[in-house]
């Protein structure tokens, strides 16, 4: 499964560069392994870093967005599953005390 960089940062696909930078700083600070002792903190931190590398660069973001649109048309079932997984993960993270 391909990583959803927007979901990793908790953003919509129409996020501005300022939104991306702000979300990256917040998520990187939260998931940094020196500050977060959760078992998956390092993995989440790496996902946030990768998302910022792609979405923070105009050329890489355009290629990523183009690929997302192609995948939606090429394999809508897989795309729907990825969207549902990202959505349910986000909901669980916001509702867990």
Helices and strands as residue ranges (DSSP letters): H 5-9, H 17-31, H 41-55, H 58-74, H 76-95
